[in-house]
Amino acid sequence: MSSNPEITLHHLNASRSERIFWILEELSLPYNVQVHLRTPSRSAPPSLLKISPTGKAPALILDGKVITESAYIIYKLLSLPSVQSNKTELDIQVEQTDDDIFWSHYAEGSMMNLFQASAIVQATSAAYVNGMVVGQLEEGDKEAVKGYSGFVASKYLGPQVQGTIDFAEAAINKTQHGWFSGTDKPGSGDFMMFFAINSLLAGTRAGAFNVGEGLKGWYKRVLDRPAAQRALQKIKEEEEKAKSKM
Ligand SMILES: N[C@@H](CCC(=O)N[C@@H](CS)C(=O)NCC(=O)O)C(=O)O
């Protein structure tokens, strides 16, 4: 019987680390959590850069070694000897399918890429208009910044973001079991898609885009799982604990 590794998850609030909470709970692996709270500009605080070479979340310390990139973290967790030797007992897709690999790439390379660009345009233009970048602006300059960022958000990035959601919606509707893994259990593709869909239905992007019944059904299937419920509860408790210490 292989023993469990020593795990610490470095989590940034409202971040991709949500994916890692979910998989850790599905795997029933014991883990410690270290929360890093976003600065007022929504960036990661310097404490995260001390841990992660990229300064981004999630970062996982696995038996003393720091690993980053959520898809890689998920792959390393699924490859653990204690997980591999127990794979028939687990209610998740441990061996990655072709679909898992596709959706893992899609989640970061297509969806989050555009989601993030959109969030950056909104946050930076608001900061610019509010005088936080080059000081107070003339009314005409404010209108020009708002006009340009509004154009980028609504005519350029917005439709592309919606396109990525519609593509995922069509794909999930074609699956036999309603999981991105293509099997009857959620796999790495599902863990990776969780952050984007959670943000669209319950997070910072709620109500901003059209999400169809297929993705809503997938989200409900995720939330019906005790492991996902434990993950969301743990995120809440850990973030509250960290905020109370500030
Ligand atoms: N491709 C990376 C992306 C990591 C990433 O961009 N994380 C964001 C949170 S969702 C972050 O740490 N942002 C804080 C910052 O850039 O200051 C992954 O999947 O882990």
The ligand as a Gaussian input file, in Angstrom:
#p B3LYP/6-31G(d) Opt

LIG

0 1
 N       -2.038000      28.590000     -16.499000
 C       -1.944000      28.832000     -15.084000
 C       -2.545000      30.199000     -14.783000
 C       -2.260000      30.679000     -13.377000
 C       -2.889000      32.046000     -13.131000
 O       -2.904000      32.919000     -14.018000
 N       -3.393000      32.219000     -11.915000
 C       -4.032000      33.478000     -11.544000
 C       -5.250000      33.208000     -10.666000
 S       -6.559000      32.443000     -11.505000
 C       -3.122000      34.329000     -10.698000
 O       -2.396000      33.822000      -9.866000
 N       -3.250000      35.663000     -10.856000
 C       -2.655000      36.624000      -9.999000
 C       -1.744000      37.579000     -10.705000
 O       -1.519000      37.409000     -11.905000
 O       -1.246000      38.502000     -10.053000
 C       -2.628000      27.684000     -14.329000
 O       -3.514000      27.045000     -14.910000
 O       -2.277000      27.404000     -13.178000

